[in-house]
Amino acid sequence: MADRKRKPIHIFASILCTARSDRGMTQQEVADHLCCSRRWYQKIEAGMARPSWQDTILLMALFELDVATLAKEVGFHVPVSSR
């Protein structure tokens, strides 16, 4: 069986899960921050749902995720300027 490359949504979900755990937060606390249900956030973290761009920005700010690093992690090789 060929080794399939993970999809960006699953990589992002994994990064979210790790960041949340590293900060000692529960899924409910993150959901409260996003003003959504815990179940919806669980789906995002499981890679079964895509967050809106607004929620993505809130999550990146909450977990202090860098756009350039995130883009590299998911395999997008785009130049990101920090002007």
N, C-alpha and C positions, 0 to 999 in steps of 0.2 A: 504494500500500500504506500502510495506517495505521501510524503510529508507536506501537508497543506499549510500555506501561510495563513497566520491568524489575520482576521479582518480588523481594520482600524477601530471599529466600534467595540470589539472585544478587548483590544489593547487599552483603549481609553477606560473601559469598565474596570479592568484590572488595576490600572493606575489609580482610579478613584477608590477602589476597595483598599488598596495599600495605603493611600494617603489618609483615608478615614481611620483606619486601624492605627496608623502611626500617631494620629492625634488623639486617640482614645475616644473617638466619637461613636455614637450609635447611628444606625441608619435613620432612626426617628429624629435625632437631632439634626442630621443633614436635611431630611425631608422638611422639618420645621423651618430651617433656614431658607429653603427653596419655596416654602408655602405650598407644598404638595403632600400627597399621602405617602406613608412609609412604603406601601406596596408599589407605588409608581417609582420611587427611588430604588427599591429593590430591583425592579425591572431594568432600570438604567444601569445599576451596578452589575447586573447579570448579563448585560449586553443584549437584552431582549427588547429594549426601548431606546430610542434616541432622544436625548434632551434637546429642548429648544436652544437656539443660540443664546438667548438670555440666561437660561439655566446653565449652559456651558460656561458662560462668562462668570456667573455667580460661583459655580463650583471651582473654577480655576482661581478665582480670588480667594475663596474660602480655604482652599488647600495650597495656595501660593504656588500654582503651577505655571511654568514659563511656556509661552507659546512656541518658541523656537525648539525647546527641549521636547515638548509634546509632539510637535510636527515630526521631529527626528524619530521619536519612539514609534510612531505609527507608520513610519516609512515614507513620509512626504518630504521630499528634498526640495524645499523652497527657501530662498533667502529671506530672512526676517530681520529687518533693520530695527535698531533700538534708538533711532535718532531722537 
